[in-house]
Amino acid sequence: MSCKAYEHCLRGRSEYYLYTPDHLVAALTQFQAAISLDPDYAEAYAYQSYCRCTLHVFAWPGADTTLDPAENFARKAVALDPGSAIAHARLGWVLAYRDRLDETVASFETALTLDPNSAEVHQTYAESMNRAGRPDRALSLIERAFSIDTFVPPSWEFVRGHAHVLRGDLPAAIDSFTQVLDRVPGFVPARVQLARALHESQRPQDARAEIATLQMRAPRYTTATAQRMFPYPQTTERARLTDALVAAGLPTTPKQHS
């Protein structure tokens, strides 16, 4: 790994955690630059996988039409460096969105065996468990992540809130999502889940206000986008999310602009 390639990777991570379409594309450019300088740099492939997965799930400009490239980059990272916990974690992250739960868990467990003190592995494992509808496991993982490292991106608090909302602890969920949005107003997943939590807390006007803000920031976001972002395997959990968002005013198809 060259120093210059490492620098590009660090810049890419900084861009990634700003969570806007432009910053994600900028992050992807940095990871690609790192690979161009060092074609054997496993973690640059791993982070490119992470970035491509996020772009696809958010359905933002520059996104791949499928998760195939994200999975391919993650597998390339693992092949280049089987001892990289981050590479295995990024593979697990993609597989979670592909509803391959056994492989997801296996990838993350390998990552934790390789580096049991990686806060980043614990955080992505936790959110993958949320999306698999396993909030108890997610909560234990995210609490472990915070115990390892307290200087983390503000979006990590979202994982805790997501676990709380799935468990039905709505006040704690609302508190977590509000903390995230106070620091990163453009973080779409927190806005979506906050609207759901507010609706379920019998605060319909507040829920509709969150959806209105979401539509200003992500005008093409629909219930289908939410289902792709939160691919819960349980029919009841998918319906719970969709019903709350529709009641709060989220459209099922993108609005047409004249």
ChimeraX commands (.cxc) that place a marker at each C-alpha (Angstrom):
marker #1 position 0.00,0.00,0.00 radius 0.5
marker #1 position 1.45,3.34,-1.06 radius 0.5
marker #1 position 1.14,6.42,1.12 radius 0.5
marker #1 position -0.67,8.24,-1.67 radius 0.5
marker #1 position -3.21,5.43,-2.08 radius 0.5
marker #1 position -3.80,5.42,1.67 radius 0.5
marker #1 position -4.35,9.18,1.58 radius 0.5
marker #1 position -6.99,8.79,-1.14 radius 0.5
marker #1 position -8.74,6.14,0.94 radius 0.5
marker #1 position -8.83,8.43,3.99 radius 0.5
marker #1 position -10.24,11.25,1.90 radius 0.5
marker #1 position -12.86,8.89,0.50 radius 0.5
marker #1 position -13.97,7.89,3.98 radius 0.5
marker #1 position -14.27,11.55,4.98 radius 0.5
marker #1 position -16.43,12.25,1.92 radius 0.5
marker #1 position -18.56,9.16,2.49 radius 0.5
marker #1 position -19.68,10.13,5.98 radius 0.5
marker #1 position -21.14,13.45,4.77 radius 0.5
marker #1 position -24.02,11.46,3.21 radius 0.5
marker #1 position -25.03,13.48,0.17 radius 0.5
marker #1 position -25.13,12.28,-3.45 radius 0.5
marker #1 position -22.25,14.56,-4.42 radius 0.5
marker #1 position -20.11,13.49,-1.48 radius 0.5
marker #1 position -20.73,9.80,-2.15 radius 0.5
marker #1 position -19.68,10.22,-5.78 radius 0.5
marker #1 position -16.61,12.12,-4.57 radius 0.5
marker #1 position -15.85,9.29,-2.14 radius 0.5
marker #1 position -16.13,6.75,-4.93 radius 0.5
marker #1 position -13.68,8.81,-7.00 radius 0.5
marker #1 position -11.17,8.77,-4.14 radius 0.5
marker #1 position -11.45,4.98,-3.69 radius 0.5
marker #1 position -11.00,4.48,-7.43 radius 0.5
marker #1 position -7.91,6.70,-7.34 radius 0.5
marker #1 position -6.46,4.61,-4.53 radius 0.5
marker #1 position -6.96,1.43,-6.56 radius 0.5
marker #1 position -5.38,3.03,-9.62 radius 0.5
marker #1 position -2.28,3.79,-7.57 radius 0.5
marker #1 position -2.24,0.41,-5.82 radius 0.5
marker #1 position -4.24,-2.34,-7.56 radius 0.5
marker #1 position -3.60,-4.71,-4.64 radius 0.5
marker #1 position -4.94,-2.39,-1.94 radius 0.5
marker #1 position -7.67,-4.59,-0.44 radius 0.5
marker #1 position -9.35,-2.00,1.77 radius 0.5
marker #1 position -9.72,0.44,-1.13 radius 0.5
marker #1 position -11.80,-2.24,-2.88 radius 0.5
marker #1 position -13.71,-2.85,0.36 radius 0.5
marker #1 position -14.62,0.81,0.75 radius 0.5
marker #1 position -15.51,1.12,-2.91 radius 0.5
marker #1 position -17.92,-1.78,-2.31 radius 0.5
marker #1 position -19.41,0.04,0.70 radius 0.5
marker #1 position -19.84,3.24,-1.29 radius 0.5
marker #1 position -21.41,1.51,-4.30 radius 0.5
marker #1 position -23.80,-0.37,-2.05 radius 0.5
marker #1 position -24.94,2.86,-0.41 radius 0.5
marker #1 position -25.41,4.65,-3.73 radius 0.5
marker #1 position -27.50,1.74,-5.01 radius 0.5
marker #1 position -29.65,1.48,-1.89 radius 0.5
marker #1 position -30.29,5.23,-1.78 radius 0.5
marker #1 position -30.97,5.20,-5.55 radius 0.5
marker #1 position -28.86,8.31,-5.96 radius 0.5
marker #1 position -27.11,9.66,-9.09 radius 0.5
marker #1 position -24.06,7.62,-9.99 radius 0.5
marker #1 position -25.59,4.44,-8.58 radius 0.5
marker #1 position -25.18,0.99,-10.10 radius 0.5
marker #1 position -28.42,-0.62,-11.21 radius 0.5
marker #1 position -27.70,-3.76,-9.19 radius 0.5
marker #1 position -25.60,-4.77,-6.19 radius 0.5
marker #1 position -23.38,-6.98,-8.36 radius 0.5
marker #1 position -20.49,-4.48,-8.59 radius 0.5
marker #1 position -20.58,-3.88,-4.83 radius 0.5
marker #1 position -20.42,-7.60,-4.12 radius 0.5
marker #1 position -17.66,-8.11,-6.69 radius 0.5
marker #1 position -15.50,-5.39,-5.13 radius 0.5
marker #1 position -16.00,-6.84,-1.66 radius 0.5
marker #1 position -15.05,-10.32,-2.84 radius 0.5
marker #1 position -12.00,-8.85,-4.56 radius 0.5
marker #1 position -10.98,-7.25,-1.25 radius 0.5
marker #1 position -11.32,-10.57,0.59 radius 0.5
marker #1 position -9.34,-12.37,-2.11 radius 0.5
marker #1 position -6.53,-9.81,-1.94 radius 0.5
marker #1 position -6.36,-9.86,1.85 radius 0.5
marker #1 position -8.24,-12.70,3.62 radius 0.5
marker #1 position -6.94,-11.32,6.91 radius 0.5
marker #1 position -8.70,-7.95,6.52 radius 0.5
marker #1 position -11.62,-7.61,8.94 radius 0.5
marker #1 position -12.90,-4.60,6.98 radius 0.5
marker #1 position -12.99,-6.62,3.74 radius 0.5
marker #1 position -15.10,-9.37,5.33 radius 0.5
marker #1 position -17.36,-6.78,6.98 radius 0.5
marker #1 position -17.99,-4.99,3.69 radius 0.5
marker #1 position -18.89,-8.30,2.08 radius 0.5
marker #1 position -21.31,-9.00,4.92 radius 0.5
marker #1 position -22.85,-5.56,4.45 radius 0.5
marker #1 position -23.68,-6.22,0.79 radius 0.5
marker #1 position -24.93,-9.75,1.45 radius 0.5
marker #1 position -27.36,-8.40,4.06 radius 0.5
marker #1 position -29.06,-6.35,1.34 radius 0.5
marker #1 position -29.22,-9.47,-0.83 radius 0.5
marker #1 position -31.18,-11.32,1.87 radius 0.5
marker #1 position -28.44,-13.93,2.34 radius 0.5
marker #1 position -28.52,-13.96,6.10 radius 0.5
marker #1 position -26.38,-17.02,6.81 radius 0.5
marker #1 position -23.58,-15.70,4.58 radius 0.5
marker #1 position -23.97,-12.24,6.12 radius 0.5
marker #1 position -23.50,-13.57,9.64 radius 0.5
marker #1 position -20.59,-15.77,8.56 radius 0.5
marker #1 position -18.79,-12.80,6.98 radius 0.5
marker #1 position -19.22,-10.59,10.04 radius 0.5
marker #1 position -18.25,-13.35,12.45 radius 0.5
marker #1 position -15.06,-13.87,10.43 radius 0.5
marker #1 position -14.42,-10.12,10.63 radius 0.5
marker #1 position -14.85,-10.14,14.41 radius 0.5
marker #1 position -12.55,-13.14,14.75 radius 0.5
marker #1 position -9.90,-11.24,12.79 radius 0.5
marker #1 position -10.38,-8.00,14.75 radius 0.5
marker #1 position -12.62,-8.30,17.83 radius 0.5
marker #1 position -11.94,-4.67,18.77 radius 0.5
marker #1 position -13.03,-3.03,15.52 radius 0.5
marker #1 position -15.80,-0.55,16.28 radius 0.5
marker #1 position -16.48,-0.21,12.57 radius 0.5
marker #1 position -17.11,-3.94,12.16 radius 0.5
marker #1 position -19.45,-3.95,15.15 radius 0.5
marker #1 position -21.37,-0.96,13.80 radius 0.5
marker #1 position -21.97,-2.38,10.32 radius 0.5
marker #1 position -22.78,-5.80,11.76 radius 0.5
marker #1 position -25.32,-4.14,14.05 radius 0.5
marker #1 position -27.13,-2.31,11.26 radius 0.5
marker #1 position -27.12,-5.45,9.12 radius 0.5
marker #1 position -28.88,-7.22,11.98 radius 0.5
marker #1 position -31.44,-4.42,12.18 radius 0.5
marker #1 position -32.19,-4.83,8.50 radius 0.5
marker #1 position -32.51,-8.57,9.10 radius 0.5
marker #1 position -35.12,-7.84,11.77 radius 0.5
marker #1 position -32.89,-8.83,14.70 radius 0.5
marker #1 position -32.83,-5.70,16.86 radius 0.5
marker #1 position -31.74,-7.40,20.10 radius 0.5
marker #1 position -28.56,-8.63,18.45 radius 0.5
marker #1 position -28.12,-5.25,16.76 radius 0.5
marker #1 position -28.40,-3.37,20.05 radius 0.5
marker #1 position -25.74,-5.48,21.75 radius 0.5
marker #1 position -23.39,-4.97,18.79 radius 0.5
marker #1 position -23.83,-1.20,18.57 radius 0.5
marker #1 position -23.36,-0.78,22.32 radius 0.5
marker #1 position -20.12,-2.72,21.98 radius 0.5
marker #1 position -19.09,-0.41,19.11 radius 0.5
marker #1 position -19.60,2.67,21.28 radius 0.5
marker #1 position -17.69,1.06,24.14 radius 0.5
marker #1 position -14.70,0.56,21.84 radius 0.5
marker #1 position -14.65,4.03,20.28 radius 0.5
marker #1 position -16.57,7.14,21.34 radius 0.5
marker #1 position -15.22,9.36,18.53 radius 0.5
marker #1 position -17.40,8.09,15.68 radius 0.5
marker #1 position -19.50,9.49,12.81 radius 0.5
marker #1 position -22.83,10.91,14.06 radius 0.5
marker #1 position -24.74,8.51,11.83 radius 0.5
marker #1 position -23.72,5.62,14.08 radius 0.5
marker #1 position -26.34,6.75,16.60 radius 0.5
marker #1 position -28.91,5.87,13.94 radius 0.5
marker #1 position -28.16,2.18,14.42 radius 0.5
marker #1 position -29.09,2.43,18.08 radius 0.5
marker #1 position -32.31,4.25,17.18 radius 0.5
marker #1 position -33.18,1.71,14.50 radius 0.5
marker #1 position -32.86,-1.10,17.03 radius 0.5
marker #1 position -35.05,0.80,19.48 radius 0.5
marker #1 position -37.81,1.44,16.95 radius 0.5
marker #1 position -37.86,-2.21,15.91 radius 0.5
marker #1 position -38.14,-3.19,19.58 radius 0.5
marker #1 position -41.01,-0.72,20.07 radius 0.5
marker #1 position -39.08,1.64,22.35 radius 0.5
marker #1 position -40.29,4.72,20.52 radius 0.5
marker #1 position -39.10,7.52,22.87 radius 0.5
marker #1 position -35.54,6.17,22.78 radius 0.5
marker #1 position -35.74,5.78,19.00 radius 0.5
marker #1 position -36.97,9.34,18.49 radius 0.5
marker #1 position -34.19,10.65,20.71 radius 0.5
marker #1 position -31.52,8.80,18.72 radius 0.5
marker #1 position -32.86,9.85,15.31 radius 0.5
marker #1 position -33.15,13.47,16.45 radius 0.5
marker #1 position -29.54,13.44,17.62 radius 0.5
marker #1 position -28.42,12.21,14.19 radius 0.5
marker #1 position -30.46,14.75,12.24 radius 0.5
marker #1 position -29.33,17.62,14.44 radius 0.5
marker #1 position -25.81,16.90,13.24 radius 0.5
marker #1 position -26.44,15.45,9.75 radius 0.5
marker #1 position -29.78,16.84,8.46 radius 0.5
marker #1 position -29.35,15.05,5.12 radius 0.5
marker #1 position -29.09,11.55,6.56 radius 0.5
marker #1 position -32.10,10.01,4.84 radius 0.5
marker #1 position -32.45,6.75,6.83 radius 0.5
marker #1 position -32.83,8.67,10.09 radius 0.5
marker #1 position -35.46,10.97,8.55 radius 0.5
marker #1 position -37.43,7.96,7.31 radius 0.5
marker #1 position -37.32,6.06,10.57 radius 0.5
marker #1 position -38.08,9.19,12.60 radius 0.5
marker #1 position -41.26,9.69,10.56 radius 0.5
marker #1 position -42.21,6.08,11.28 radius 0.5
marker #1 position -41.50,6.42,15.00 radius 0.5
marker #1 position -43.48,9.67,15.24 radius 0.5
marker #1 position -46.47,8.13,13.47 radius 0.5
marker #1 position -46.38,5.12,15.78 radius 0.5
marker #1 position -46.16,7.52,18.75 radius 0.5
marker #1 position -49.50,9.05,17.70 radius 0.5
marker #1 position -47.86,12.25,16.48 radius 0.5
marker #1 position -49.22,12.36,12.90 radius 0.5
marker #1 position -48.52,16.04,12.25 radius 0.5
marker #1 position -44.87,15.67,13.27 radius 0.5
marker #1 position -44.57,12.55,11.13 radius 0.5
marker #1 position -45.97,14.38,8.10 radius 0.5
marker #1 position -43.55,17.25,8.69 radius 0.5
marker #1 position -40.62,14.82,8.58 radius 0.5
marker #1 position -41.88,13.32,5.32 radius 0.5
marker #1 position -42.25,16.81,3.85 radius 0.5
marker #1 position -38.62,17.55,4.78 radius 0.5
marker #1 position -37.55,14.21,3.33 radius 0.5
marker #1 position -39.25,14.99,0.02 radius 0.5
marker #1 position -37.48,18.32,-0.19 radius 0.5
marker #1 position -34.12,16.60,0.31 radius 0.5
marker #1 position -34.87,13.43,-1.68 radius 0.5
marker #1 position -37.79,14.20,-4.01 radius 0.5
marker #1 position -37.77,10.79,-5.67 radius 0.5
marker #1 position -37.90,8.85,-2.40 radius 0.5
marker #1 position -40.92,6.52,-2.27 radius 0.5
marker #1 position -42.18,3.55,-0.31 radius 0.5
marker #1 position -40.34,1.33,-2.82 radius 0.5
marker #1 position -37.09,3.12,-1.97 radius 0.5
marker #1 position -37.78,2.57,1.72 radius 0.5
marker #1 position -38.34,-1.13,1.13 radius 0.5
marker #1 position -35.01,-1.36,-0.69 radius 0.5
marker #1 position -33.25,0.58,2.07 radius 0.5
marker #1 position -34.83,-1.54,4.81 radius 0.5
marker #1 position -35.24,-5.06,3.37 radius 0.5
marker #1 position -36.74,-6.68,6.44 radius 0.5
marker #1 position -37.36,-10.38,5.77 radius 0.5
marker #1 position -40.47,-10.41,7.96 radius 0.5
marker #1 position -43.68,-9.48,6.12 radius 0.5
marker #1 position -45.14,-7.90,9.25 radius 0.5
marker #1 position -42.09,-5.66,9.76 radius 0.5
marker #1 position -42.11,-4.53,6.13 radius 0.5
marker #1 position -45.83,-3.73,6.40 radius 0.5
marker #1 position -45.29,-1.86,9.67 radius 0.5
marker #1 position -42.78,0.47,8.04 radius 0.5
marker #1 position -44.74,0.97,4.82 radius 0.5
marker #1 position -48.06,1.60,6.55 radius 0.5
marker #1 position -46.53,4.26,8.79 radius 0.5
marker #1 position -44.80,6.04,5.90 radius 0.5
marker #1 position -47.89,6.03,3.69 radius 0.5
marker #1 position -49.97,7.40,6.58 radius 0.5
marker #1 position -47.36,10.14,7.00 radius 0.5
marker #1 position -47.67,11.10,3.34 radius 0.5
marker #1 position -44.83,9.31,1.57 radius 0.5
marker #1 position -45.88,8.55,-2.03 radius 0.5
marker #1 position -45.72,5.08,-3.56 radius 0.5
marker #1 position -44.40,6.49,-6.84 radius 0.5
marker #1 position -42.15,9.51,-7.51 radius 0.5
marker #1 position -43.93,12.82,-7.85 radius 0.5
marker #1 position -44.09,14.20,-11.36 radius 0.5
marker #1 position -42.72,17.71,-11.74 radius 0.5
marker #1 position -44.20,20.02,-14.35 radius 0.5
marker link #1:1,2 radius 0.2
marker link #1:2,3 radius 0.2
marker link #1:3,4 radius 0.2
marker link #1:4,5 radius 0.2
marker link #1:5,6 radius 0.2
marker link #1:6,7 radius 0.2
marker link #1:7,8 radius 0.2
marker link #1:8,9 radius 0.2
marker link #1:9,10 radius 0.2
marker link #1:10,11 radius 0.2
marker link #1:11,12 radius 0.2
marker link #1:12,13 radius 0.2
marker link #1:13,14 radius 0.2
marker link #1:14,15 radius 0.2
marker link #1:15,16 radius 0.2
marker link #1:16,17 radius 0.2
marker link #1:17,18 radius 0.2
marker link #1:18,19 radius 0.2
marker link #1:19,20 radius 0.2
marker link #1:20,21 radius 0.2
marker link #1:21,22 radius 0.2
marker link #1:22,23 radius 0.2
marker link #1:23,24 radius 0.2
marker link #1:24,25 radius 0.2
marker link #1:25,26 radius 0.2
marker link #1:26,27 radius 0.2
marker link #1:27,28 radius 0.2
marker link #1:28,29 radius 0.2
marker link #1:29,30 radius 0.2
marker link #1:30,31 radius 0.2
marker link #1:31,32 radius 0.2
marker link #1:32,33 radius 0.2
marker link #1:33,34 radius 0.2
marker link #1:34,35 radius 0.2
marker link #1:35,36 radius 0.2
marker link #1:36,37 radius 0.2
marker link #1:37,38 radius 0.2
marker link #1:38,39 radius 0.2
marker link #1:39,40 radius 0.2
marker link #1:40,41 radius 0.2
marker link #1:41,42 radius 0.2
marker link #1:42,43 radius 0.2
marker link #1:43,44 radius 0.2
marker link #1:44,45 radius 0.2
marker link #1:45,46 radius 0.2
marker link #1:46,47 radius 0.2
marker link #1:47,48 radius 0.2
marker link #1:48,49 radius 0.2
marker link #1:49,50 radius 0.2
marker link #1:50,51 radius 0.2
marker link #1:51,52 radius 0.2
marker link #1:52,53 radius 0.2
marker link #1:53,54 radius 0.2
marker link #1:54,55 radius 0.2
marker link #1:55,56 radius 0.2
marker link #1:56,57 radius 0.2
marker link #1:57,58 radius 0.2
marker link #1:58,59 radius 0.2
marker link #1:59,60 radius 0.2
marker link #1:60,61 radius 0.2
marker link #1:61,62 radius 0.2
marker link #1:62,63 radius 0.2
marker link #1:63,64 radius 0.2
marker link #1:64,65 radius 0.2
marker link #1:65,66 radius 0.2
marker link #1:66,67 radius 0.2
marker link #1:67,68 radius 0.2
marker link #1:68,69 radius 0.2
marker link #1:69,70 radius 0.2
marker link #1:70,71 radius 0.2
marker link #1:71,72 radius 0.2
marker link #1:72,73 radius 0.2
marker link #1:73,74 radius 0.2
marker link #1:74,75 radius 0.2
marker link #1:75,76 radius 0.2
marker link #1:76,77 radius 0.2
marker link #1:77,78 radius 0.2
marker link #1:78,79 radius 0.2
marker link #1:79,80 radius 0.2
marker link #1:80,81 radius 0.2
marker link #1:81,82 radius 0.2
marker link #1:82,83 radius 0.2
marker link #1:83,84 radius 0.2
marker link #1:84,85 radius 0.2
marker link #1:85,86 radius 0.2
marker link #1:86,87 radius 0.2
marker link #1:87,88 radius 0.2
marker link #1:88,89 radius 0.2
marker link #1:89,90 radius 0.2
marker link #1:90,91 radius 0.2
marker link #1:91,92 radius 0.2
marker link #1:92,93 radius 0.2
marker link #1:93,94 radius 0.2
marker link #1:94,95 radius 0.2
marker link #1:95,96 radius 0.2
marker link #1:96,97 radius 0.2
marker link #1:97,98 radius 0.2
marker link #1:98,99 radius 0.2
marker link #1:99,100 radius 0.2
marker link #1:100,101 radius 0.2
marker link #1:101,102 radius 0.2
marker link #1:102,103 radius 0.2
marker link #1:103,104 radius 0.2
marker link #1:104,105 radius 0.2
marker link #1:105,106 radius 0.2
marker link #1:106,107 radius 0.2
marker link #1:107,108 radius 0.2
marker link #1:108,109 radius 0.2
marker link #1:109,110 radius 0.2
marker link #1:110,111 radius 0.2
marker link #1:111,112 radius 0.2
marker link #1:112,113 radius 0.2
marker link #1:113,114 radius 0.2
marker link #1:114,115 radius 0.2
marker link #1:115,116 radius 0.2
marker link #1:116,117 radius 0.2
marker link #1:117,118 radius 0.2
marker link #1:118,119 radius 0.2
marker link #1:119,120 radius 0.2
marker link #1:120,121 radius 0.2
marker link #1:121,122 radius 0.2
marker link #1:122,123 radius 0.2
marker link #1:123,124 radius 0.2
marker link #1:124,125 radius 0.2
marker link #1:125,126 radius 0.2
marker link #1:126,127 radius 0.2
marker link #1:127,128 radius 0.2
marker link #1:128,129 radius 0.2
marker link #1:129,130 radius 0.2
marker link #1:130,131 radius 0.2
marker link #1:131,132 radius 0.2
marker link #1:132,133 radius 0.2
marker link #1:133,134 radius 0.2
marker link #1:134,135 radius 0.2
marker link #1:135,136 radius 0.2
marker link #1:136,137 radius 0.2
marker link #1:137,138 radius 0.2
marker link #1:138,139 radius 0.2
marker link #1:139,140 radius 0.2
marker link #1:140,141 radius 0.2
marker link #1:141,142 radius 0.2
marker link #1:142,143 radius 0.2
marker link #1:143,144 radius 0.2
marker link #1:144,145 radius 0.2
marker link #1:145,146 radius 0.2
marker link #1:146,147 radius 0.2
marker link #1:147,148 radius 0.2
marker link #1:148,149 radius 0.2
marker link #1:149,150 radius 0.2
marker link #1:150,151 radius 0.2
marker link #1:151,152 radius 0.2
marker link #1:152,153 radius 0.2
marker link #1:153,154 radius 0.2
marker link #1:154,155 radius 0.2
marker link #1:155,156 radius 0.2
marker link #1:156,157 radius 0.2
marker link #1:157,158 radius 0.2
marker link #1:158,159 radius 0.2
marker link #1:159,160 radius 0.2
marker link #1:160,161 radius 0.2
marker link #1:161,162 radius 0.2
marker link #1:162,163 radius 0.2
marker link #1:163,164 radius 0.2
marker link #1:164,165 radius 0.2
marker link #1:165,166 radius 0.2
marker link #1:166,167 radius 0.2
marker link #1:167,168 radius 0.2
marker link #1:168,169 radius 0.2
marker link #1:169,170 radius 0.2
marker link #1:170,171 radius 0.2
marker link #1:171,172 radius 0.2
marker link #1:172,173 radius 0.2
marker link #1:173,174 radius 0.2
marker link #1:174,175 radius 0.2
marker link #1:175,176 radius 0.2
marker link #1:176,177 radius 0.2
marker link #1:177,178 radius 0.2
marker link #1:178,179 radius 0.2
marker link #1:179,180 radius 0.2
marker link #1:180,181 radius 0.2
marker link #1:181,182 radius 0.2
marker link #1:182,183 radius 0.2
marker link #1:183,184 radius 0.2
marker link #1:184,185 radius 0.2
marker link #1:185,186 radius 0.2
marker link #1:186,187 radius 0.2
marker link #1:187,188 radius 0.2
marker link #1:188,189 radius 0.2
marker link #1:189,190 radius 0.2
marker link #1:190,191 radius 0.2
marker link #1:191,192 radius 0.2
marker link #1:192,193 radius 0.2
marker link #1:193,194 radius 0.2
marker link #1:194,195 radius 0.2
marker link #1:195,196 radius 0.2
marker link #1:196,197 radius 0.2
marker link #1:197,198 radius 0.2
marker link #1:198,199 radius 0.2
marker link #1:199,200 radius 0.2
marker link #1:200,201 radius 0.2
marker link #1:201,202 radius 0.2
marker link #1:202,203 radius 0.2
marker link #1:203,204 radius 0.2
marker link #1:204,205 radius 0.2
marker link #1:205,206 radius 0.2
marker link #1:206,207 radius 0.2
marker link #1:207,208 radius 0.2
marker link #1:208,209 radius 0.2
marker link #1:209,210 radius 0.2
marker link #1:210,211 radius 0.2
marker link #1:211,212 radius 0.2
marker link #1:212,213 radius 0.2
marker link #1:213,214 radius 0.2
marker link #1:214,215 radius 0.2
marker link #1:215,216 radius 0.2
marker link #1:216,217 radius 0.2
marker link #1:217,218 radius 0.2
marker link #1:218,219 radius 0.2
marker link #1:219,220 radius 0.2
marker link #1:220,221 radius 0.2
marker link #1:221,222 radius 0.2
marker link #1:222,223 radius 0.2
marker link #1:223,224 radius 0.2
marker link #1:224,225 radius 0.2
marker link #1:225,226 radius 0.2
marker link #1:226,227 radius 0.2
marker link #1:227,228 radius 0.2
marker link #1:228,229 radius 0.2
marker link #1:229,230 radius 0.2
marker link #1:230,231 radius 0.2
marker link #1:231,232 radius 0.2
marker link #1:232,233 radius 0.2
marker link #1:233,234 radius 0.2
marker link #1:234,235 radius 0.2
marker link #1:235,236 radius 0.2
marker link #1:236,237 radius 0.2
marker link #1:237,238 radius 0.2
marker link #1:238,239 radius 0.2
marker link #1:239,240 radius 0.2
marker link #1:240,241 radius 0.2
marker link #1:241,242 radius 0.2
marker link #1:242,243 radius 0.2
marker link #1:243,244 radius 0.2
marker link #1:244,245 radius 0.2
marker link #1:245,246 radius 0.2
marker link #1:246,247 radius 0.2
marker link #1:247,248 radius 0.2
marker link #1:248,249 radius 0.2
marker link #1:249,250 radius 0.2
marker link #1:250,251 radius 0.2
marker link #1:251,252 radius 0.2
marker link #1:252,253 radius 0.2
marker link #1:253,254 radius 0.2
marker link #1:254,255 radius 0.2
marker link #1:255,256 radius 0.2
marker link #1:256,257 radius 0.2
marker link #1:257,258 radius 0.2
view
